[in-house]
Amino acid sequence: MFDKLIYASIVFTGFLAIMNPIAAVSIFLNLTVKESEEEARKIAFQSTLTAFLIVVIFSLAGYFLLSFFGVTFTALRLTGGILVALIGYGMLQGLPSNGNEHTKENDDEEASVAITPLGTPLLAGPGVIITAMNFSAGGMINCIITIIAFGSLCIITCFVFVFGKQIKKIVGVNILKVMTKMMGLILTVIGMQMFLEGAYSAVREFHIINYF
């Protein structure tokens, strides 16, 4: 039980670092600057719900997707570790955590910004998806922990977006930058941990193959 609590804290911290809701506040405020408070709250809810559903799908169906393409969990851990570590390194260098800059190109576009770019790729980008698949790869219990952890973070993110103006005013731009770099460091370490676990699995598989 204690091991699962530790694992849940690691999962939550990993998602927190890569999604970085505090740093995403500026983008959310920029995309909803012309919206009323009620509409902004609606967009905050829809964007976090979109991100949650995406992670649930990939957490549950990740195994079948890997099986369909003939990819092993070891390969996923190795690749995911590298990608997550690179995203974290990019955050340390001051780059966007999802590797893209998001702007509202067409104000008359019918599709809500809640789905894109907020829901994806801002909140549930490639880094979050690959992290979710890695964390949920250890079985159904790990999958449930992953979904609950990300769901909790989505609830927090929704409130952060709703009170974004107040948070940005209190925290300040410079503090946001410092927090982003701290999250980048944590994310880099988590990525390296994923890579080491994948490398360990690869070595074990290699020895088993040679044994037989």
C-alpha positions as CSV (number, residue, x, y, z in Angstrom):
1,M,0.0,0.0,0.0
2,F,2.8,2.4,0.9
3,D,4.6,1.6,-2.3
4,K,1.5,2.5,-4.3
5,L,1.2,5.8,-2.5
6,I,4.8,6.6,-3.4
7,Y,4.1,5.5,-7.0
8,A,1.0,7.8,-7.0
9,S,3.1,10.7,-5.8
10,I,5.7,10.1,-8.5
11,V,3.0,9.9,-11.2
12,F,1.3,13.1,-10.0
13,T,4.6,14.9,-9.8
14,G,5.5,13.8,-13.3
15,F,2.3,15.0,-14.8
16,L,2.5,18.2,-12.8
17,A,6.0,18.9,-14.2
18,I,5.2,18.2,-17.8
19,M,1.7,19.9,-17.9
20,N,2.8,22.8,-15.7
21,P,-0.6,24.4,-15.2
22,I,0.9,27.6,-13.6
23,A,3.0,28.3,-16.7
24,A,0.0,27.5,-18.9
25,V,-2.1,30.3,-17.2
26,S,-0.6,33.0,-19.5
27,I,-1.6,31.0,-22.6
28,F,-5.1,30.4,-21.3
29,L,-5.6,34.1,-20.4
30,N,-4.3,35.1,-23.9
31,L,-6.7,32.8,-25.6
32,T,-9.7,33.9,-23.5
33,V,-9.0,37.6,-23.3
34,K,-12.1,38.5,-25.3
35,E,-14.4,36.1,-23.5
36,S,-16.7,36.8,-20.6
37,E,-15.9,35.3,-17.1
38,E,-18.7,32.7,-17.6
39,E,-17.4,31.7,-21.0
40,A,-13.8,31.6,-19.7
41,R,-14.9,29.2,-16.9
42,K,-16.6,27.0,-19.4
43,I,-13.5,26.9,-21.6
44,A,-11.4,26.0,-18.5
45,F,-13.7,23.1,-17.7
46,Q,-13.9,21.9,-21.3
47,S,-10.1,22.1,-21.9
48,T,-9.3,20.1,-18.8
49,L,-12.0,17.5,-19.5
50,T,-10.6,17.1,-23.1
51,A,-7.1,16.5,-21.7
52,F,-8.4,14.0,-19.1
53,L,-10.3,12.0,-21.7
54,I,-7.3,11.8,-24.0
55,V,-5.1,10.5,-21.2
56,V,-7.8,8.0,-20.2
57,I,-8.0,6.6,-23.7
58,F,-4.2,6.3,-24.1
59,S,-3.8,4.8,-20.6
60,L,-6.4,2.1,-21.2
61,A,-5.7,1.5,-24.9
62,G,-2.0,2.0,-24.8
63,Y,-1.3,-1.8,-24.4
64,F,-3.5,-2.6,-27.4
65,L,-1.9,0.1,-29.5
66,L,1.6,-1.2,-28.7
67,S,0.5,-4.7,-29.5
68,F,-1.0,-3.7,-32.8
69,F,2.2,-2.0,-33.9
70,G,4.4,-4.7,-32.3
71,V,6.1,-2.3,-29.9
72,T,7.3,-3.6,-26.5
73,F,7.0,-1.8,-23.1
74,T,10.8,-1.8,-22.9
75,A,11.0,0.2,-26.2
76,L,8.2,2.5,-24.9
77,R,10.1,3.2,-21.6
78,L,13.3,3.9,-23.5
79,T,11.7,6.2,-26.0
80,G,9.4,7.8,-23.5
81,G,12.3,8.5,-21.1
82,I,14.3,10.2,-23.8
83,L,11.4,12.3,-25.0
84,V,10.4,13.4,-21.4
85,A,13.9,14.2,-20.5
86,L,14.3,16.3,-23.7
87,I,11.1,18.2,-22.9
88,G,12.4,18.8,-19.3
89,Y,15.7,20.0,-20.7
90,G,13.8,22.4,-23.1
91,M,11.9,23.8,-20.1
92,L,15.2,24.4,-18.3
93,Q,16.3,26.4,-21.4
94,G,13.1,28.4,-21.4
95,L,11.3,26.6,-24.2
96,P,7.6,25.7,-24.1
97,S,7.0,22.4,-22.3
98,N,5.1,20.9,-25.2
99,G,7.5,22.2,-27.9
100,N,5.1,24.5,-29.5
101,E,3.9,28.1,-29.2
102,H,0.2,28.5,-29.3
103,T,-1.6,31.4,-30.8
104,K,-5.2,32.0,-31.8
105,E,-4.9,32.2,-35.6
106,N,-8.5,32.6,-36.5
107,D,-11.0,34.3,-34.2
108,D,-13.9,33.1,-36.4
109,E,-13.0,29.5,-36.2
110,E,-16.0,27.4,-35.1
111,A,-14.0,24.9,-33.1
112,S,-13.6,26.0,-29.5
113,V,-10.1,26.8,-28.2
114,A,-11.0,24.5,-25.3
115,I,-10.3,21.4,-27.5
116,T,-7.3,22.8,-29.4
117,P,-4.9,24.3,-28.6
118,L,-5.8,24.2,-24.8
119,G,-7.0,20.6,-24.4
120,T,-4.4,19.3,-26.8
121,P,-1.6,19.9,-27.3
122,L,-1.1,22.4,-24.4
123,L,-2.4,20.2,-21.6
124,A,-2.4,16.7,-23.2
125,G,0.5,17.0,-25.6
126,P,2.8,14.2,-26.8
127,G,4.9,14.4,-23.6
128,V,1.8,13.8,-21.4
129,I,0.5,11.0,-23.6
130,I,3.8,9.1,-23.6
131,T,4.2,9.7,-19.9
132,A,0.7,8.3,-19.3
133,M,1.4,5.2,-21.3
134,N,4.6,4.7,-19.5
135,F,3.1,5.0,-16.0
136,S,0.1,2.8,-16.8
137,A,2.2,0.1,-18.5
138,G,2.7,-1.9,-15.2
139,G,-0.8,-3.3,-15.0
140,M,-4.4,-2.3,-14.2
141,I,-3.5,-0.9,-10.7
142,N,-0.9,1.4,-12.2
143,C,-3.3,2.4,-14.9
144,I,-6.0,3.3,-12.3
145,I,-3.4,5.3,-10.3
146,T,-2.3,7.1,-13.5
147,I,-5.9,8.1,-14.3
148,I,-6.7,9.2,-10.8
149,A,-3.5,11.2,-10.5
150,F,-4.1,12.9,-13.8
151,G,-7.7,13.5,-13.0
152,S,-6.8,15.2,-9.8
153,L,-4.3,17.4,-11.6
154,C,-7.0,18.3,-14.2
155,I,-9.3,19.5,-11.4
156,I,-6.5,21.6,-10.0
157,T,-5.7,23.0,-13.4
158,C,-9.3,23.9,-14.0
159,F,-9.3,26.0,-10.8
160,V,-5.9,27.5,-11.7
161,F,-7.4,28.6,-15.1
162,V,-10.5,30.0,-13.5
163,F,-8.5,32.1,-11.1
164,G,-5.7,32.7,-13.6
165,K,-5.7,36.5,-13.5
166,Q,-5.4,36.6,-9.7
167,I,-2.7,34.0,-9.7
168,K,-0.6,35.8,-12.3
169,K,-0.9,39.0,-10.4
170,I,0.1,37.5,-7.1
171,V,2.9,35.2,-8.4
172,G,4.4,37.5,-11.0
173,V,6.0,36.7,-14.4
174,N,9.5,36.1,-12.9
175,I,8.3,33.6,-10.4
176,L,6.4,31.8,-13.1
177,K,9.7,31.4,-15.1
178,V,11.5,30.1,-12.0
179,M,8.8,27.6,-11.4
180,T,8.9,26.4,-15.0
181,K,12.7,25.8,-14.7
182,M,12.2,23.9,-11.5
183,M,9.5,21.7,-13.1
184,G,11.9,21.2,-16.1
185,L,14.6,19.8,-13.7
186,I,12.1,17.4,-12.1
187,L,10.9,16.3,-15.5
188,T,14.4,15.7,-16.7
189,V,15.1,13.5,-13.7
190,I,11.8,11.5,-14.2
191,G,12.7,11.0,-17.9
192,M,16.1,9.6,-17.0
193,Q,14.4,7.3,-14.5
194,M,12.1,6.0,-17.2
195,F,15.1,5.5,-19.5
196,L,17.0,3.6,-16.8
197,E,14.0,1.3,-16.1
198,G,13.8,0.7,-19.9
199,A,17.5,0.0,-20.1
200,Y,17.3,-2.5,-17.2
201,S,14.4,-4.3,-18.8
202,A,16.3,-4.4,-22.1
203,V,19.3,-6.0,-20.4
204,R,17.1,-8.6,-18.7
205,E,15.4,-9.5,-22.0
206,F,18.8,-9.7,-23.7
207,H,20.1,-12.2,-21.1
208,I,16.9,-14.2,-21.2
209,I,17.1,-14.5,-25.0
210,N,20.8,-15.5,-24.9
211,Y,20.0,-18.0,-22.1
212,F,17.5,-19.8,-24.3
